[in-house]
Amino acid sequence: MYSATAGEAGQTWALTTGSMSQSKLVPLTDDAAATESSGTPLAGWSAGAAFDFHVGTDPATPSTAPDHSVGIGAGGVVVGPTLVRDNSGHLWAGWFDGSFDAKQGYYAVQIVPSVGPKLKAPGSGGKTLANNQPLESVALAARTGGGVYLAYCVPCKTVQCTHVALWKVGSARAKVVPGSATGHASHVAIAAGPSGHLSIAWHDSGSNKIKEVRTNGAVSAFGKLRTISVPPSTIVFDGLELQGSTGPLDLVALTLQNKSGAQATYWAAQIKP
């Protein structure tokens, strides 16, 4: 694993000398990155039945400093990991456990300054339930003002996503996201806003549109359901991501249109508060 730096505009990048992993088996996908409050970079990745991570850049390649590991048990597999830093400076990881037993589901765990318990999101999966893996990085966000939140699909035996849930990590219950109970939600994404609110979005394959809901600043209520059209004749929708730290919500997705010579293209839209 390597890192690079850029100016604020991100127009030019420079590879940092050294590496961010001792492992030589970091996957091309199922990896994530964040920074500590000091600016020290942190990288994490799926190591099969474990989530491995490395803090800081080592001048040697591979790193002489060891990686850290959070095991998830035999038969498990870490899918779509995400890293976030909460307002106390702690680093959290979230992932989907793609095992086919009772462990299957969505998890969050504090990893810095120390590794805490693995917390499973309520109703997020199980042995007899449909496989509802995220198809992208899990939707984990650190709220301005406190709390780490996870948005995910809740499955039943026959449907991968009966509805989208919003869970404050550590709480006993999760909230049902309005408008998400169509049975066609997927590619769930989340973003934290500057005033404490959260935005949750997903692709509804039944209508082939993006749906988005914004909470209030206390995350105690939801606002209106918004519908965003994707490019005309979209036949493949993948990798929805959100960014809302300055107020307006930016959406980015990878789409493919049903027309001659079409190629997969990144598509963006913005929603104002």
C-alpha positions as CSV (number, residue, x, y, z in Angstrom):
1,M,0.0,0.0,0.0
2,Y,1.3,3.4,-1.0
3,S,0.2,7.0,-0.5
4,A,0.4,10.2,-2.5
5,T,-0.1,13.9,-1.7
6,A,-1.6,16.8,-3.7
7,G,-2.4,20.5,-3.4
8,E,-5.8,21.6,-2.4
9,A,-7.1,21.5,-6.0
10,G,-5.8,18.0,-6.5
11,Q,-4.5,18.7,-10.0
12,T,-1.0,17.2,-9.4
13,W,0.0,14.3,-7.2
14,A,3.3,13.2,-5.8
15,L,4.0,9.6,-4.6
16,T,5.2,9.6,-0.9
17,T,8.5,7.8,-0.4
18,G,8.0,4.5,1.5
19,S,5.0,2.3,2.0
20,M,1.9,1.9,4.2
21,S,1.8,-1.9,4.6
22,Q,4.1,-4.7,5.5
23,S,1.8,-7.1,3.6
24,K,2.4,-7.7,-0.1
25,L,-1.2,-9.0,-0.5
26,V,-3.2,-5.8,-0.4
27,P,-6.2,-6.2,-2.8
28,L,-7.0,-3.8,-5.6
29,T,-10.4,-3.3,-4.2
30,D,-11.9,-3.6,-0.7
31,D,-9.4,-1.1,0.7
32,A,-9.9,2.3,2.5
33,A,-8.0,5.2,3.9
34,A,-8.3,8.1,6.4
35,T,-6.0,10.4,8.4
36,E,-5.5,10.9,12.1
37,S,-6.2,14.4,13.6
38,S,-2.4,15.0,13.2
39,G,-2.6,14.3,9.5
40,T,-0.9,10.9,9.8
41,P,-2.4,8.6,7.1
42,L,-4.0,5.3,7.9
43,A,-4.8,2.5,5.4
44,G,-7.0,-0.5,5.8
45,W,-7.9,-3.4,3.6
46,S,-9.6,-6.8,3.4
47,A,-7.4,-9.7,4.3
48,G,-10.1,-12.3,3.8
49,A,-11.3,-13.3,7.3
50,A,-9.7,-10.2,8.8
51,F,-9.5,-6.4,8.4
52,D,-5.9,-5.3,8.3
53,F,-4.7,-1.8,8.8
54,H,-1.5,0.2,9.0
55,V,-0.8,3.6,10.6
56,G,1.7,6.0,9.1
57,T,4.2,5.8,6.3
58,D,7.4,3.7,6.6
59,P,10.5,4.7,4.6
60,A,11.0,1.1,3.7
61,T,9.1,-0.9,1.1
62,P,7.5,-3.1,2.3
63,S,7.1,-1.5,5.7
64,T,9.3,-2.7,8.6
65,A,6.6,-1.7,11.0
66,P,3.9,-4.4,11.3
67,D,0.3,-4.2,10.2
68,H,-2.5,-4.5,12.6
69,S,-5.3,-7.0,12.2
70,V,-8.9,-7.4,13.4
71,G,-10.1,-11.0,12.8
72,I,-13.8,-11.7,12.0
73,G,-13.8,-15.5,12.5
74,A,-13.5,-18.6,10.3
75,G,-15.6,-18.5,7.2
76,G,-16.0,-14.8,7.2
77,V,-14.8,-12.3,4.5
78,V,-14.4,-8.5,4.9
79,V,-16.2,-6.7,2.1
80,G,-16.3,-3.0,1.3
81,P,-14.4,-1.6,4.2
82,T,-14.6,2.1,5.0
83,L,-12.6,4.3,7.5
84,V,-13.8,7.4,9.2
85,R,-12.5,9.7,12.0
86,D,-15.0,10.9,14.7
87,N,-14.9,14.3,16.3
88,S,-12.9,12.9,19.3
89,G,-10.1,11.9,16.9
90,H,-10.8,8.1,17.1
91,L,-10.7,6.1,13.9
92,W,-13.5,3.7,13.0
93,A,-13.8,0.9,10.4
94,G,-16.9,-0.5,8.9
95,W,-17.4,-3.5,6.7
96,F,-19.8,-6.2,5.5
97,D,-19.1,-9.8,6.7
98,G,-19.8,-11.9,3.6
99,S,-20.0,-15.2,5.5
100,F,-22.9,-17.5,4.9
101,D,-23.6,-18.1,8.6
102,A,-25.1,-16.1,11.5
103,K,-22.2,-13.6,11.4
104,Q,-23.2,-12.3,8.0
105,G,-24.1,-8.6,8.2
106,Y,-22.7,-5.0,8.7
107,Y,-20.2,-4.2,11.4
108,A,-18.4,-1.2,12.9
109,V,-15.4,-1.2,15.2
110,Q,-13.1,1.4,16.7
111,I,-9.5,0.7,15.7
112,V,-7.5,3.8,16.9
113,P,-6.3,4.6,19.6
114,S,-7.3,1.0,20.5
115,V,-9.3,-1.8,18.9
116,G,-12.7,-2.1,20.4
117,P,-15.5,-4.7,20.1
118,K,-17.0,-5.5,16.8
119,L,-20.5,-4.1,16.8
120,K,-23.1,-5.6,14.4
121,A,-25.8,-3.4,13.0
122,P,-29.4,-4.5,14.0
123,G,-31.1,-6.7,11.4
124,S,-28.3,-6.4,8.9
125,G,-27.9,-10.1,8.0
126,G,-27.8,-13.7,9.1
127,K,-27.6,-17.4,8.0
128,T,-31.2,-17.6,6.6
129,L,-31.4,-14.1,5.1
130,A,-30.7,-13.0,1.6
131,N,-27.1,-11.8,0.9
132,N,-27.3,-8.0,1.0
133,Q,-23.7,-7.0,0.6
134,P,-23.2,-3.3,-0.3
135,L,-21.7,-3.7,-3.8
136,E,-19.4,-0.8,-2.9
137,S,-17.7,0.6,0.2
138,V,-20.1,0.5,3.2
139,A,-21.9,3.7,4.1
140,L,-20.2,4.8,7.3
141,A,-19.9,8.4,8.4
142,A,-18.8,10.4,11.4
143,R,-21.3,13.1,12.3
144,T,-20.3,16.6,13.0
145,G,-21.2,17.0,16.7
146,G,-20.7,13.4,17.6
147,G,-21.6,9.8,16.7
148,V,-20.7,7.4,14.0
149,Y,-23.5,6.3,11.7
150,L,-24.0,3.4,9.3
151,A,-26.6,3.1,6.6
152,Y,-27.3,-0.3,5.1
153,C,-29.9,-2.6,3.5
154,V,-32.0,-4.8,5.9
155,P,-32.7,-8.2,4.2
156,C,-35.4,-10.9,4.6
157,K,-35.3,-14.4,3.4
158,T,-36.2,-13.6,-0.2
159,V,-35.4,-9.8,-0.6
160,Q,-31.9,-8.4,-0.3
161,C,-33.2,-4.9,0.7
162,T,-36.6,-4.7,2.4
163,H,-35.6,-1.1,3.4
164,V,-32.6,1.1,4.2
165,A,-31.7,1.5,7.9
166,L,-29.8,4.3,9.6
167,W,-27.9,3.1,12.7
168,K,-26.0,5.1,15.3
169,V,-23.2,2.8,16.0
170,G,-23.8,1.2,19.5
171,S,-27.5,1.8,19.6
172,A,-30.0,-1.0,20.1
173,R,-32.2,0.0,17.2
174,A,-31.9,1.5,13.8
175,K,-34.2,4.0,12.0
176,V,-36.1,3.1,8.8
177,V,-35.1,5.6,6.1
178,P,-38.3,7.0,4.5
179,G,-39.0,6.0,0.9
180,S,-36.6,3.1,0.9
181,A,-39.0,0.2,1.4
182,T,-39.6,-0.5,-2.3
183,G,-37.6,-3.8,-2.2
184,H,-35.3,-2.4,-5.0
185,A,-32.8,-0.3,-3.0
186,S,-29.1,-0.9,-3.5
187,H,-25.7,1.1,-3.5
188,V,-26.4,2.8,-0.2
189,A,-24.3,5.9,0.5
190,I,-24.1,8.4,3.3
191,A,-22.5,11.8,3.9
192,A,-22.2,14.1,7.0
193,G,-23.1,17.8,6.7
194,P,-21.6,20.7,8.5
195,S,-24.6,21.3,10.8
196,G,-24.8,17.8,12.2
197,H,-27.3,16.5,9.6
198,L,-26.7,13.3,7.5
199,S,-27.7,12.6,3.9
200,I,-28.5,9.1,2.9
201,A,-28.9,8.1,-0.8
202,W,-29.4,4.9,-2.8
203,H,-30.2,3.7,-6.2
204,D,-33.7,2.3,-6.7
205,S,-33.5,-0.3,-9.5
206,G,-37.2,-0.4,-9.9
207,S,-37.5,3.2,-11.0
208,N,-33.8,3.5,-12.1
209,K,-33.5,6.7,-10.1
210,I,-31.5,7.9,-7.1
211,K,-33.4,8.6,-3.9
212,E,-32.0,10.9,-1.2
213,V,-33.2,11.9,2.3
214,R,-31.6,14.4,4.6
215,T,-31.9,14.3,8.4
216,N,-32.2,17.3,10.7
217,G,-29.1,18.4,12.6
218,A,-29.9,16.2,15.6
219,V,-30.6,13.1,13.4
220,S,-33.9,12.8,15.2
221,A,-36.1,13.3,12.1
222,F,-36.0,13.0,8.3
223,G,-36.8,15.7,5.7
224,K,-38.5,15.2,2.3
225,L,-37.6,12.4,-0.1
226,R,-35.8,13.6,-3.2
227,T,-35.6,11.9,-6.5
228,I,-32.7,12.4,-8.9
229,S,-32.7,11.2,-12.5
230,V,-29.7,9.3,-13.7
231,P,-28.4,9.7,-17.3
232,P,-31.0,8.6,-19.9
233,S,-31.0,4.8,-20.8
234,T,-28.7,3.9,-18.0
235,I,-28.4,0.1,-17.9
236,V,-25.5,-0.2,-15.4
237,F,-25.4,1.8,-12.1
238,D,-22.4,1.3,-9.8
239,G,-20.5,2.9,-6.9
240,L,-22.6,5.7,-5.6
241,E,-20.7,8.0,-3.3
242,L,-21.7,11.2,-1.5
243,Q,-19.8,14.3,-0.2
244,G,-21.6,17.0,1.8
245,S,-19.2,18.6,4.3
246,T,-19.6,22.2,3.0
247,G,-23.5,22.1,2.7
248,P,-24.5,21.2,-0.8
249,L,-24.5,17.4,-1.4
250,D,-22.4,16.1,-4.3
251,L,-23.2,12.7,-5.8
252,V,-20.9,10.7,-8.0
253,A,-21.6,7.3,-9.6
254,L,-20.3,5.1,-12.4
255,T,-22.9,4.6,-15.1
256,L,-23.3,2.9,-18.5
257,Q,-25.9,3.9,-21.0
258,N,-27.7,1.6,-23.5
259,K,-26.5,3.2,-26.7
260,S,-24.0,2.3,-29.4
261,G,-20.4,2.8,-28.5
262,A,-21.2,3.7,-24.9
263,Q,-18.5,3.4,-22.3
264,A,-18.7,3.4,-18.5
265,T,-18.6,7.0,-17.4
266,Y,-18.5,8.8,-14.1
267,W,-21.6,11.0,-13.6
268,A,-22.1,13.7,-11.0
269,A,-24.9,15.9,-9.6
270,Q,-25.4,18.3,-6.8
271,I,-28.3,18.8,-4.5
272,K,-28.6,22.1,-2.5
273,P,-30.0,22.0,1.0
